[in-house]
Amino acid sequence: MSKPSPARYRTTNWSSYTAALRQRGSLLIWLDKDMTWLAPHDGSPGRPALFSDAAIQFCLTIKC
């Protein structure tokens, strides 16, 4: 039994095809301007935290 030949598609509208390829890799992210990036000082001894929990969670979400 022979293998069926793959379907062959012809692109006729190259400008829209190229635009669709460019848009396929785009990612739009909305950030809240009021989000606190720096952690508040908690008064405990030792090195203070640099970033807030929300900032760390945002970065880990983007990483995934």
C-alpha positions as CSV (number, residue, x, y, z in Angstrom):
1,M,0.0,0.0,0.0
2,S,1.5,3.3,-1.0
3,K,1.6,6.4,1.1
4,P,-0.8,9.2,0.0
5,S,0.8,12.3,-1.4
6,P,0.6,15.3,1.0
7,A,-1.8,18.1,0.1
8,R,-0.2,21.1,-1.6
9,Y,-1.4,24.6,-0.8
10,R,-0.6,27.7,-2.8
11,T,-0.5,31.1,-1.1
12,T,-2.0,33.8,-3.3
13,N,-2.1,36.7,-0.8
14,W,1.4,37.0,0.4
15,S,0.9,40.4,2.3
16,S,-1.8,39.0,4.6
17,Y,0.2,35.7,5.0
18,T,3.3,37.6,6.1
19,A,1.2,39.9,8.5
20,A,-0.4,36.8,10.0
21,L,3.0,35.2,10.6
22,R,4.3,38.4,12.3
23,Q,1.2,38.6,14.5
24,R,1.3,35.0,15.5
25,G,4.4,35.5,17.7
26,S,3.1,38.7,19.4
27,L,2.2,38.9,23.0
28,L,0.4,41.8,24.6
29,I,0.8,42.3,28.4
30,W,-1.1,44.9,30.5
31,L,0.6,46.1,33.6
32,D,-0.9,48.0,36.5
33,K,1.0,51.3,37.0
34,D,0.1,51.3,40.7
35,M,1.7,47.8,41.4
36,T,4.4,48.1,44.0
37,W,7.6,46.6,42.6
38,L,9.7,47.1,45.7
39,A,9.1,45.3,48.9
40,P,8.2,47.3,52.0
41,H,10.7,47.2,54.9
42,D,9.4,44.7,57.4
43,G,11.7,45.6,60.3
44,S,13.3,42.2,60.6
45,P,17.1,41.8,60.8
46,G,19.1,40.8,57.8
47,R,19.1,41.8,54.2
48,P,15.9,43.5,53.1
49,A,13.8,42.0,50.3
50,L,14.2,43.8,47.0
51,F,11.0,43.0,45.2
52,S,7.4,42.6,46.4
53,D,5.6,39.3,46.2
54,A,3.4,40.6,43.4
55,A,6.5,41.5,41.3
56,I,8.0,38.0,41.8
57,Q,4.8,36.3,40.9
58,F,4.5,38.4,37.8
59,C,8.0,37.5,36.7
60,L,7.4,33.8,37.3
61,T,4.2,33.9,35.4
62,I,5.9,35.5,32.4
63,K,8.7,32.9,32.6
64,C,6.2,30.1,32.1
